[in-house]
Amino acid sequence: MLKIASSAVRKCVTRPADMVGRVGAAEFGVLMPNTRIQGAEHVANAIYDNVASKPLNIGICSMSVKVSIVVLSRLPNTDVNGEQFLEEAKERLISISENGGNRIVYFDGDKAY
């Protein structure tokens, strides 16, 4: 199932500089350098539509999955290193997942929308 979900995520990330990786047991991260929040929003919506709106087919079984996405934006000149950035994203992802998940939440600096 993770390979199928990973493939669905990768189909939505098309720029050569963008990276997709597994950051947890069943979590994937997408790093999109030099991207405005609107561009990240477009990719997040595409991922959500590609994964959550269609059942994943595994052999003769078909299952739907919940998709929780955190879009976290930071300006390059902030005092947040890569590890802190990833940890903040994970904490926010856990928070939305614990509250039902299956949605996209955007954080631009400290503002959520």
N, CA, C and O atoms as CSV, one atom per row, in Angstrom:
chain,resi,resn,atom,element,x,y,z
A,1,MET,N,N,0.817,-1.186,0.000
A,1,MET,CA,C,0.000,0.000,0.000
A,1,MET,C,C,0.864,1.255,0.000
A,1,MET,O,O,0.533,2.230,-0.675
A,2,LEU,N,N,1.971,1.247,0.748
A,2,LEU,CA,C,2.831,2.428,0.790
A,2,LEU,C,C,3.443,2.730,-0.569
A,2,LEU,O,O,3.609,3.897,-0.925
A,3,LYS,N,N,3.780,1.701,-1.330
A,3,LYS,CA,C,4.336,1.924,-2.668
A,3,LYS,C,C,3.307,2.578,-3.577
A,3,LYS,O,O,3.644,3.458,-4.369
A,4,ILE,N,N,2.062,2.153,-3.466
A,4,ILE,CA,C,0.999,2.734,-4.288
A,4,ILE,C,C,0.776,4.189,-3.896
A,4,ILE,O,O,0.664,5.057,-4.762
A,5,ALA,N,N,0.711,4.460,-2.590
A,5,ALA,CA,C,0.531,5.834,-2.121
A,5,ALA,C,C,1.714,6.699,-2.524
A,5,ALA,O,O,1.532,7.838,-2.955
A,6,SER,N,N,2.925,6.171,-2.388
A,6,SER,CA,C,4.122,6.909,-2.777
A,6,SER,C,C,4.095,7.266,-4.256
A,6,SER,O,O,4.426,8.388,-4.639
A,7,SER,N,N,3.705,6.325,-5.067
A,7,SER,CA,C,3.618,6.566,-6.506
A,7,SER,C,C,2.590,7.644,-6.813
A,7,SER,O,O,2.817,8.492,-7.677
A,8,ALA,N,N,1.461,7.617,-6.111
A,8,ALA,CA,C,0.419,8.626,-6.320
A,8,ALA,C,C,0.918,10.015,-5.931
A,8,ALA,O,O,0.595,11.002,-6.593
A,9,VAL,N,N,1.702,10.093,-4.860
A,9,VAL,CA,C,2.269,11.382,-4.440
A,9,VAL,C,C,3.286,11.859,-5.468
A,9,VAL,O,O,3.262,13.021,-5.870
A,10,ARG,N,N,4.173,10.979,-5.891
A,10,ARG,CA,C,5.227,11.352,-6.839
A,10,ARG,C,C,4.668,11.861,-8.166
A,10,ARG,O,O,5.282,12.716,-8.805
A,11,LYS,N,N,3.524,11.354,-8.584
A,11,LYS,CA,C,2.908,11.809,-9.837
A,11,LYS,C,C,2.531,13.285,-9.784
A,11,LYS,O,O,2.435,13.944,-10.819
A,12,CYS,N,N,2.319,13.797,-8.584
A,12,CYS,CA,C,1.884,15.186,-8.418
A,12,CYS,C,C,3.044,16.158,-8.253
A,12,CYS,O,O,2.851,17.371,-8.328
A,13,VAL,N,N,4.230,15.644,-8.032
A,13,VAL,CA,C,5.414,16.473,-7.798
A,13,VAL,C,C,6.268,16.394,-9.051
A,13,VAL,O,O,6.926,15.384,-9.298
A,14,THR,N,N,6.258,17.457,-9.838
A,14,THR,CA,C,6.830,17.370,-11.182
A,14,THR,C,C,8.109,18.163,-11.405
A,14,THR,O,O,8.812,17.922,-12.386
A,15,ARG,N,N,8.430,19.106,-10.520
A,15,ARG,CA,C,9.632,19.906,-10.756
A,15,ARG,C,C,10.882,19.128,-10.362
A,15,ARG,O,O,10.873,18.426,-9.351
A,16,PRO,N,N,11.951,19.236,-11.134
A,16,PRO,CA,C,13.182,18.495,-10.830
A,16,PRO,C,C,13.765,18.814,-9.448
A,16,PRO,O,O,14.363,17.937,-8.825
A,17,ALA,N,N,13.607,20.034,-8.963
A,17,ALA,CA,C,14.188,20.422,-7.674
A,17,ALA,C,C,13.382,19.914,-6.484
A,17,ALA,O,O,13.896,19.879,-5.366
A,18,ASP,N,N,12.139,19.522,-6.700
A,18,ASP,CA,C,11.289,19.057,-5.604
A,18,ASP,C,C,11.637,17.618,-5.234
A,18,ASP,O,O,12.010,16.816,-6.091
A,19,MET,N,N,11.512,17.306,-3.953
A,19,MET,CA,C,11.875,15.973,-3.472
A,19,MET,C,C,10.731,15.358,-2.678
A,19,MET,O,O,10.059,16.039,-1.904
A,20,VAL,N,N,10.521,14.069,-2.878
A,20,VAL,CA,C,9.533,13.301,-2.120
A,20,VAL,C,C,10.293,12.242,-1.336
A,20,VAL,O,O,11.175,11.574,-1.874
A,21,GLY,N,N,9.949,12.095,-0.076
A,21,GLY,CA,C,10.596,11.071,0.733
A,21,GLY,C,C,9.688,10.604,1.849
A,21,GLY,O,O,8.728,11.282,2.215
A,22,ARG,N,N,9.996,9.463,2.372
A,22,ARG,CA,C,9.241,8.926,3.498
A,22,ARG,C,C,9.846,9.492,4.773
A,22,ARG,O,O,11.057,9.412,4.976
A,23,VAL,N,N,9.004,10.066,5.639
A,23,VAL,CA,C,9.496,10.698,6.861
A,23,VAL,C,C,8.975,10.012,8.121
A,23,VAL,O,O,9.281,10.440,9.233
A,24,GLY,N,N,8.205,8.971,7.953
A,24,GLY,CA,C,7.663,8.232,9.088
A,24,GLY,C,C,7.145,6.891,8.621
A,24,GLY,O,O,7.346,6.504,7.470
A,25,ALA,N,N,6.481,6.186,9.510
A,25,ALA,CA,C,5.974,4.854,9.183
A,25,ALA,C,C,5.047,4.884,7.975
A,25,ALA,O,O,5.157,4.042,7.084
A,26,ALA,N,N,4.154,5.831,7.945
A,26,ALA,CA,C,3.213,5.944,6.825
A,26,ALA,C,C,3.072,7.395,6.398
A,26,ALA,O,O,2.016,7.810,5.922
A,27,GLU,N,N,4.143,8.168,6.569
A,27,GLU,CA,C,4.116,9.580,6.215
A,27,GLU,C,C,5.150,9.870,5.142
A,27,GLU,O,O,6.259,9.334,5.146
A,28,PHE,N,N,4.750,10.731,4.229
A,28,PHE,CA,C,5.648,11.181,3.176
A,28,PHE,C,C,5.826,12.680,3.304
A,28,PHE,O,O,4.914,13.389,3.730
A,29,GLY,N,N,6.993,13.156,2.938
A,29,GLY,CA,C,7.260,14.582,2.924
A,29,GLY,C,C,7.606,15.017,1.519
A,29,GLY,O,O,8.211,14.270,0.750
A,30,VAL,N,N,7.215,16.231,1.196
A,30,VAL,CA,C,7.560,16.825,-0.091
A,30,VAL,C,C,8.278,18.126,0.213
A,30,VAL,O,O,7.719,19.013,0.859
A,31,LEU,N,N,9.496,18.243,-0.243
A,31,LEU,CA,C,10.278,19.455,-0.062
A,31,LEU,C,C,10.278,20.196,-1.381
A,31,LEU,O,O,10.706,19.666,-2.406
A,32,MET,N,N,9.791,21.432,-1.346
A,32,MET,CA,C,9.662,22.233,-2.562
A,32,MET,C,C,10.387,23.562,-2.366
A,32,MET,O,O,9.764,24.559,-2.001
A,33,PRO,N,N,11.697,23.583,-2.604
A,33,PRO,CA,C,12.448,24.825,-2.396
A,33,PRO,C,C,12.001,25.918,-3.357
A,33,PRO,O,O,11.572,25.648,-4.479
A,34,ASN,N,N,12.112,27.152,-2.892
A,34,ASN,CA,C,11.786,28.330,-3.704
A,34,ASN,C,C,10.371,28.270,-4.265
A,34,ASN,O,O,10.140,28.573,-5.435
A,35,THR,N,N,9.432,27.876,-3.416
A,35,THR,CA,C,8.040,27.762,-3.838
A,35,THR,C,C,7.171,28.652,-2.969
A,35,THR,O,O,7.259,28.613,-1.742
A,36,ARG,N,N,6.342,29.442,-3.600
A,36,ARG,CA,C,5.383,30.252,-2.854
A,36,ARG,C,C,4.275,29.342,-2.330
A,36,ARG,O,O,4.065,28.241,-2.840
A,37,ILE,N,N,3.573,29.816,-1.310
A,37,ILE,CA,C,2.527,29.016,-0.686
A,37,ILE,C,C,1.459,28.601,-1.705
A,37,ILE,O,O,0.884,27.518,-1.590
A,38,GLN,N,N,1.191,29.455,-2.700
A,38,GLN,CA,C,0.181,29.123,-3.711
A,38,GLN,C,C,0.608,27.916,-4.547
A,38,GLN,O,O,-0.224,27.080,-4.899
A,39,GLY,N,N,1.888,27.824,-4.863
A,39,GLY,CA,C,2.390,26.675,-5.614
A,39,GLY,C,C,2.319,25.406,-4.794
A,39,GLY,O,O,1.963,24.345,-5.309
A,40,ALA,N,N,2.657,25.511,-3.514
A,40,ALA,CA,C,2.566,24.355,-2.620
A,40,ALA,C,C,1.112,23.941,-2.436
A,40,ALA,O,O,0.802,22.753,-2.339
A,41,GLU,N,N,0.225,24.926,-2.389
A,41,GLU,CA,C,-1.207,24.639,-2.259
A,41,GLU,C,C,-1.707,23.843,-3.467
A,41,GLU,O,O,-2.485,22.900,-3.316
A,42,HIS,N,N,-1.265,24.221,-4.644
A,42,HIS,CA,C,-1.653,23.512,-5.869
A,42,HIS,C,C,-1.212,22.045,-5.810
A,42,HIS,O,O,-1.989,21.147,-6.134
A,43,VAL,N,N,0.029,21.809,-5.399
A,43,VAL,CA,C,0.549,20.442,-5.310
A,43,VAL,C,C,-0.178,19.664,-4.210
A,43,VAL,O,O,-0.520,18.498,-4.406
A,44,ALA,N,N,-0.417,20.292,-3.066
A,44,ALA,CA,C,-1.124,19.612,-1.967
A,44,ALA,C,C,-2.523,19.185,-2.402
A,44,ALA,O,O,-2.958,18.073,-2.103
A,45,ASN,N,N,-3.224,20.067,-3.105
A,45,ASN,CA,C,-4.562,19.717,-3.595
A,45,ASN,C,C,-4.501,18.569,-4.593
A,45,ASN,O,O,-5.356,17.683,-4.576
A,46,ALA,N,N,-3.501,18.579,-5.458
A,46,ALA,CA,C,-3.349,17.495,-6.438
A,46,ALA,C,C,-3.074,16.169,-5.729
A,46,ALA,O,O,-3.637,15.138,-6.097
A,47,ILE,N,N,-2.208,16.195,-4.713
A,47,ILE,CA,C,-1.912,14.976,-3.952
A,47,ILE,C,C,-3.178,14.473,-3.262
A,47,ILE,O,O,-3.501,13.287,-3.324
A,48,TYR,N,N,-3.879,15.374,-2.616
A,48,TYR,CA,C,-5.105,14.989,-1.915
A,48,TYR,C,C,-6.101,14.355,-2.885
A,48,TYR,O,O,-6.660,13.293,-2.610
A,49,ASP,N,N,-6.315,15.013,-4.012
A,49,ASP,CA,C,-7.256,14.494,-5.013
A,49,ASP,C,C,-6.797,13.150,-5.567
A,49,ASP,O,O,-7.615,12.257,-5.788
A,50,ASN,N,N,-5.513,13.006,-5.790
A,50,ASN,CA,C,-4.976,11.785,-6.388
A,50,ASN,C,C,-4.999,10.596,-5.427
A,50,ASN,O,O,-5.151,9.453,-5.856
A,51,VAL,N,N,-4.849,10.861,-4.138
A,51,VAL,CA,C,-4.775,9.771,-3.165
A,51,VAL,C,C,-6.113,9.548,-2.457
A,51,VAL,O,O,-6.585,8.414,-2.374
A,52,ALA,N,N,-6.721,10.606,-1.951
A,52,ALA,CA,C,-7.925,10.446,-1.124
A,52,ALA,C,C,-9.186,10.186,-1.932
A,52,ALA,O,O,-10.105,9.526,-1.448
A,53,SER,N,N,-9.239,10.690,-3.142
A,53,SER,CA,C,-10.485,10.581,-3.904
A,53,SER,C,C,-10.650,9.243,-4.604
A,53,SER,O,O,-11.738,8.928,-5.086
A,54,LYS,N,N,-9.591,8.457,-4.666
A,54,LYS,CA,C,-9.651,7.176,-5.366
A,54,LYS,C,C,-9.277,6.055,-4.411
A,54,LYS,O,O,-8.364,6.212,-3.601
A,55,PRO,N,N,-9.967,4.934,-4.496
A,55,PRO,CA,C,-9.539,3.803,-3.671
A,55,PRO,C,C,-8.205,3.251,-4.169
A,55,PRO,O,O,-7.926,3.265,-5.367
A,56,LEU,N,N,-7.398,2.771,-3.249
A,56,LEU,CA,C,-6.150,2.120,-3.624
A,56,LEU,C,C,-6.454,0.653,-3.895
A,56,LEU,O,O,-7.038,-0.032,-3.056
A,57,ASN,N,N,-6.062,0.178,-5.053
A,57,ASN,CA,C,-6.315,-1.207,-5.433
A,57,ASN,C,C,-5.076,-2.049,-5.176
A,57,ASN,O,O,-4.003,-1.783,-5.717
A,58,ILE,N,N,-5.242,-3.065,-4.346
A,58,ILE,CA,C,-4.157,-3.983,-4.018
A,58,ILE,C,C,-4.668,-5.384,-4.323
A,58,ILE,O,O,-5.440,-5.962,-3.557
A,59,GLY,N,N,-4.231,-5.908,-5.434
A,59,GLY,CA,C,-4.740,-7.211,-5.859
A,59,GLY,C,C,-6.231,-7.119,-6.103
A,59,GLY,O,O,-6.688,-6.294,-6.894
A,60,ILE,N,N,-6.993,-7.965,-5.423
A,60,ILE,CA,C,-8.443,-7.922,-5.586
A,60,ILE,C,C,-9.110,-7.041,-4.533
A,60,ILE,O,O,-10.331,-6.878,-4.544
A,61,CYS,N,N,-8.324,-6.477,-3.630
A,61,CYS,CA,C,-8.851,-5.616,-2.570
A,61,CYS,C,C,-8.778,-4.156,-2.985
A,61,CYS,O,O,-7.872,-3.740,-3.708
A,62,SER,N,N,-9.731,-3.405,-2.522
A,62,SER,CA,C,-9.769,-1.974,-2.775
A,62,SER,C,C,-10.010,-1.281,-1.443
A,62,SER,O,O,-10.921,-1.655,-0.704
A,63,MET,N,N,-9.204,-0.281,-1.133
A,63,MET,CA,C,-9.384,0.420,0.132
A,63,MET,C,C,-9.186,1.913,-0.058
A,63,MET,O,O,-8.388,2.355,-0.885
A,64,SER,N,N,-9.929,2.674,0.724
A,64,SER,CA,C,-9.735,4.115,0.706
A,64,SER,C,C,-8.848,4.481,1.890
A,64,SER,O,O,-8.809,3.775,2.898
A,65,VAL,N,N,-8.148,5.578,1.752
A,65,VAL,CA,C,-7.254,6.016,2.819
A,65,VAL,C,C,-7.558,7.459,3.172
A,65,VAL,O,O,-8.020,8.239,2.339
A,66,LYS,N,N,-7.290,7.795,4.421
A,66,LYS,CA,C,-7.385,9.187,4.836
A,66,LYS,C,C,-6.072,9.865,4.487
A,66,LYS,O,O,-4.998,9.273,4.600
A,67,VAL,N,N,-6.175,11.096,4.069
A,67,VAL,CA,C,-4.986,11.857,3.707
A,67,VAL,C,C,-4.982,13.148,4.514
A,67,VAL,O,O,-5.895,13.965,4.396
A,68,SER,N,N,-3.967,13.323,5.323
A,68,SER,CA,C,-3.776,14.555,6.083
A,68,SER,C,C,-2.517,15.215,5.553
A,68,SER,O,O,-1.451,14.601,5.509
A,69,ILE,N,N,-2.650,16.462,5.153
A,69,ILE,CA,C,-1.518,17.173,4.558
A,69,ILE,C,C,-1.280,18.470,5.316
A,69,ILE,O,O,-2.209,19.232,5.583
A,70,VAL,N,N,-0.030,18.704,5.654
A,70,VAL,CA,C,0.396,19.968,6.241
A,70,VAL,C,C,1.272,20.664,5.217
A,70,VAL,O,O,2.262,20.100,4.752
A,71,VAL,N,N,0.910,21.885,4.868
A,71,VAL,CA,C,1.756,22.714,4.013
A,71,VAL,C,C,2.372,23.751,4.935
A,71,VAL,O,O,1.670,24.578,5.517
A,72,LEU,N,N,3.679,23.698,5.061
A,72,LEU,CA,C,4.404,24.562,5.983
A,72,LEU,C,C,5.372,25.407,5.180
A,72,LEU,O,O,6.211,24.882,4.448
A,73,SER,N,N,5.252,26.713,5.319
A,73,SER,CA,C,6.095,27.624,4.553
A,73,SER,C,C,6.976,28.430,5.496
A,73,SER,O,O,6.514,28.936,6.519
A,74,ARG,N,N,8.225,28.538,5.146
A,74,ARG,CA,C,9.175,29.361,5.898
A,74,ARG,C,C,10.052,30.106,4.911
A,74,ARG,O,O,10.470,29.558,3.891
A,75,LEU,N,N,10.321,31.344,5.225
A,75,LEU,CA,C,11.234,32.124,4.399
A,75,LEU,C,C,12.654,31.637,4.632
A,75,LEU,O,O,12.984,31.206,5.737
A,76,PRO,N,N,13.497,31.698,3.611
A,76,PRO,CA,C,14.868,31.192,3.751
A,76,PRO,C,C,15.683,31.875,4.842
A,76,PRO,O,O,16.607,31.269,5.385
A,77,ASN,N,N,15.364,33.112,5.171
A,77,ASN,CA,C,16.191,33.838,6.135
A,77,ASN,C,C,15.735,33.649,7.584
A,77,ASN,O,O,16.228,34.346,8.470
A,78,THR,N,N,14.808,32.726,7.846
A,78,THR,CA,C,14.397,32.479,9.227
A,78,THR,C,C,15.444,31.617,9.919
A,78,THR,O,O,16.263,30.966,9.269
A,79,ASP,N,N,15.403,31.625,11.226
A,79,ASP,CA,C,16.385,30.870,12.012
A,79,ASP,C,C,15.915,29.445,12.290
A,79,ASP,O,O,16.076,28.950,13.405
A,80,VAL,N,N,15.345,28.790,11.304
A,80,VAL,CA,C,14.864,27.419,11.456
A,80,VAL,C,C,15.708,26.529,10.556
A,80,VAL,O,O,15.763,26.740,9.344
A,81,ASN,N,N,16.370,25.526,11.150
A,81,ASN,CA,C,17.156,24.614,10.321
A,81,ASN,C,C,16.261,23.489,9.792
A,81,ASN,O,O,15.084,23.409,10.144
A,82,GLY,N,N,16.811,22.643,8.966
A,82,GLY,CA,C,16.037,21.578,8.331
A,82,GLY,C,C,15.390,20.623,9.316
A,82,GLY,O,O,14.237,20.231,9.135
A,83,GLU,N,N,16.123,20.243,10.360
A,83,GLU,CA,C,15.569,19.322,11.356
A,83,GLU,C,C,14.410,19.957,12.112
A,83,GLU,O,O,13.395,19.307,12.364
A,84,GLN,N,N,14.564,21.234,12.476
A,84,GLN,CA,C,13.490,21.928,13.182
A,84,GLN,C,C,12.260,22.068,12.285
A,84,GLN,O,O,11.126,21.928,12.742
A,85,PHE,N,N,12.500,22.344,11.016
A,85,PHE,CA,C,11.415,22.498,10.050
A,85,PHE,C,C,10.633,21.192,9.930
A,85,PHE,O,O,9.403,21.199,9.965
A,86,LEU,N,N,11.338,20.079,9.788
A,86,LEU,CA,C,10.698,18.773,9.671
A,86,LEU,C,C,9.957,18.411,10.954
A,86,LEU,O,O,8.846,17.884,10.901
A,87,GLU,N,N,10.560,18.689,12.097
A,87,GLU,CA,C,9.913,18.391,13.377
A,87,GLU,C,C,8.628,19.205,13.537
A,87,GLU,O,O,7.621,18.687,14.019
A,88,GLU,N,N,8.661,20.469,13.137
A,88,GLU,CA,C,7.452,21.297,13.217
A,88,GLU,C,C,6.357,20.743,12.307
A,88,GLU,O,O,5.190,20.687,12.697
A,89,ALA,N,N,6.731,20.341,11.112
A,89,ALA,CA,C,5.749,19.766,10.183
A,89,ALA,C,C,5.143,18.492,10.765
A,89,ALA,O,O,3.931,18.293,10.682
A,90,LYS,N,N,5.972,17.626,11.355
A,90,LYS,CA,C,5.473,16.381,11.955
A,90,LYS,C,C,4.508,16.669,13.105
A,90,LYS,O,O,3.463,16.029,13.217
A,91,GLU,N,N,4.863,17.635,13.960
A,91,GLU,CA,C,3.995,17.982,15.087
A,91,GLU,C,C,2.645,18.482,14.603
A,91,GLU,O,O,1.606,18.121,15.155
A,92,ARG,N,N,2.663,19.310,13.573
A,92,ARG,CA,C,1.400,19.833,13.041
A,92,ARG,C,C,0.594,18.720,12.370
A,92,ARG,O,O,-0.634,18.713,12.451
A,93,LEU,N,N,1.267,17.793,11.716
A,93,LEU,CA,C,0.586,16.663,11.082
A,93,LEU,C,C,-0.071,15.769,12.132
A,93,LEU,O,O,-1.208,15.333,11.953
A,94,ILE,N,N,0.633,15.499,13.211
A,94,ILE,CA,C,0.062,14.696,14.300
A,94,ILE,C,C,-1.178,15.381,14.854
A,94,ILE,O,O,-2.189,14.728,15.115
A,95,SER,N,N,-1.103,16.681,15.032
A,95,SER,CA,C,-2.229,17.435,15.575
A,95,SER,C,C,-3.466,17.329,14.684
A,95,SER,O,O,-4.562,17.076,15.184
A,96,ILE,N,N,-3.307,17.519,13.374
A,96,ILE,CA,C,-4.500,17.442,12.520
A,96,ILE,C,C,-4.988,16.003,12.392
A,96,ILE,O,O,-6.191,15.772,12.269
A,97,SER,N,N,-4.081,15.037,12.420
A,97,SER,CA,C,-4.488,13.628,12.352
A,97,SER,C,C,-5.279,13.228,13.588
A,97,SER,O,O,-6.260,12.491,13.489
A,98,GLU,N,N,-4.856,13.711,14.756
A,98,GLU,CA,C,-5.566,13.403,16.001
A,98,GLU,C,C,-6.952,14.029,16.026
A,98,GLU,O,O,-7.824,13.581,16.771
A,99,ASN,N,N,-7.159,15.052,15.223
A,99,ASN,CA,C,-8.460,15.719,15.147
A,99,ASN,C,C,-9.259,15.265,13.930
A,99,ASN,O,O,-10.067,16.028,13.401
A,100,GLY,N,N,-9.045,14.051,13.491
A,100,GLY,CA,C,-9.839,13.489,12.403
A,100,GLY,C,C,-9.135,13.435,11.071
A,100,GLY,O,O,-9.462,12.599,10.230
A,101,GLY,N,N,-8.180,14.307,10.867
A,101,GLY,CA,C,-7.404,14.288,9.627
A,101,GLY,C,C,-8.252,14.419,8.384
A,101,GLY,O,O,-9.317,15.036,8.393
A,102,ASN,N,N,-7.756,13.825,7.312
A,102,ASN,CA,C,-8.414,13.825,6.014
A,102,ASN,C,C,-8.673,15.240,5.503
A,102,ASN,O,O,-9.755,15.546,5.002
A,103,ARG,N,N,-7.672,16.087,5.638
A,103,ARG,CA,C,-7.784,17.473,5.173
A,103,ARG,C,C,-6.393,18.055,4.963
A,103,ARG,O,O,-5.377,17.434,5.275
A,104,ILE,N,N,-6.387,19.255,4.431
A,104,ILE,CA,C,-5.141,19.983,4.203
A,104,ILE,C,C,-5.156,21.211,5.101
A,104,ILE,O,O,-6.152,21.932,5.157
A,105,VAL,N,N,-4.057,21.450,5.803
A,105,VAL,CA,C,-3.918,22.650,6.619
A,105,VAL,C,C,-2.657,23.368,6.170
A,105,VAL,O,O,-1.605,22.754,5.991
A,106,TYR,N,N,-2.777,24.666,5.993
A,106,TYR,CA,C,-1.671,25.493,5.514
A,106,TYR,C,C,-1.155,26.359,6.649
A,106,TYR,O,O,-1.933,26.959,7.391
A,107,PHE,N,N,0.168,26.419,6.780
A,107,PHE,CA,C,0.810,27.283,7.758
A,107,PHE,C,C,1.834,28.131,7.025
A,107,PHE,O,O,2.807,27.611,6.479
A,108,ASP,N,N,1.614,29.423,7.015
A,108,ASP,CA,C,2.553,30.359,6.408
A,108,ASP,C,C,3.131,31.175,7.556
A,108,ASP,O,O,2.482,32.089,8.064
A,109,GLY,N,N,4.339,30.846,7.956
A,109,GLY,CA,C,4.874,31.421,9.182
A,109,GLY,C,C,4.099,30.813,10.335
A,109,GLY,O,O,4.035,29.590,10.462
A,110,ASP,N,N,3.513,31.644,11.171
A,110,ASP,CA,C,2.714,31.137,12.288
A,110,ASP,C,C,1.221,31.193,12.016
A,110,ASP,O,O,0.425,30.816,12.876
A,111,LYS,N,N,0.824,31.660,10.829
A,111,LYS,CA,C,-0.597,31.759,10.495
A,111,LYS,C,C,-1.088,30.455,9.880
A,111,LYS,O,O,-0.465,29.909,8.970
A,112,ALA,N,N,-2.202,29.969,10.385
A,112,ALA,CA,C,-2.823,28.763,9.812
A,112,ALA,C,C,-4.062,29.176,9.045
A,112,ALA,O,O,-4.786,30.088,9.445
A,113,TYR,N,N,-4.293,28.493,7.940
A,113,TYR,CA,C,-5.546,28.697,7.194
A,113,TYR,C,C,-5.875,27.470,6.408
A,113,TYR,O,O,-6.890,27.436,5.713
